[in-house]
Amino acid sequence: MQPATQSATADKVKALEWRGGVLRLLDQRQLPAREEYIDCADADQVATAIRDMVVRGAPAIGIAAAYGVALAARRVGQSEDWAQALKADLELLENARPTAVNLSWALKLMRDRLARLSAHADVPARLLEAAQSIHQSDHEANLTMGKLGMELIRKHQKTPQNLLTHCNAGALATGGYGTALGVIRAAHAAGLVDKVFIDETRPWLQGSRLTAWELERDGIEASINVDSAAGHLMKTQTITWVIVGADRIAANGDVVNKIGTYSLSILAMHHGLRFMVVAPSSTIDMALEHGDEVVIEERGAAELLQLGGQSLDVGVPVFNPVFDVTPADLIDAIVTEKGVIERPDARKLADLMSHRHLH
Ligand code: MRU
């Protein structure tokens, strides 16, 4: 199958890049004001960058962690017992953030690669190749999902339409092109997008700072709204699809994604909009029976208690869960690089995951 065509702008946005023996990360905390880069030379620096959200988005943190292992191996240089030599760094990376499964998925691939290497192998070189392959495959998966998602939109309506997205599931959150934003890019290229409504995505503002930045650079018409405007927009703006990414998809099709996604799915159901989740198969966790078993990350109070440089702290405690769980029965379609599942359930997920790549 032919994947979606690349977007010139999305190709230029590189959340991560292997360059001159270090992992270069675009510091997403500074966007859109500044395009600054941070070079990571060891696993500790990569873990810190993931935890502090220099790099964020489920696929991107998995890729960063894989490069983190490669960096750790370069620092070790030579070893009789590589598994032992890398153990502490692997654990450090694994614990950087709890919710997105792509992190442990990528680290498992790196461990498996290490376990298969012969005694005389150039371990640092082979692990770097493995990290680069994870990076490259994610980019390719996004192009495939872009095409599949676009075709799904076209199947229901062939004219330009309004879409709504939440958080940032774009080139910044992935190995390139994006998952939800990849579908939006492909749909726009196919003449299917009139306008994209972007939830600002409190409190970290992935929507207004990152998604808006990406869409503006791509020349895709968009506007930013406060998250709590979503219901009003669905009632008044003839939106056809809500399109989001995912941090973890349970075996029964429940989707863990940025806080606010669950509310959107209920609003979409009430207003008769379709709800699409776009995620590579690396986001599907068949070991997680239901979404409610997932560990939901809680971040610090500071994310809520600062606005425009002003403190909002009056001494009331903050509760800041940054992901939520959308039940499978509120989801119309899950788009992966292996194929599309409509009305997801446990049987369809198991079927999809037992297939080899179809493209
Ligand atoms: O806290 P973040 O910014 O890492 O959360 C990101 C999301 O929730 C995304 O929707 C998800 O990771 C998919 S990114 C392709």
Boltz pocket constraint, residues with backbone or C-beta under 6 A from the ligand:
constraints:
  - pocket:
      binder: B
      contacts: [[A, 56], [A, 57], [A, 58], [A, 59], [A, 100], [A, 166], [A, 167], [A, 168], [A, 169], [A, 170], [A, 173], [A, 174], [A, 178], [A, 179], [A, 180], [A, 206], [A, 244], [A, 245], [A, 246], [A, 247], [A, 257], [A, 258], [A, 259], [A, 278], [A, 322]]
      max_distance: 6.0
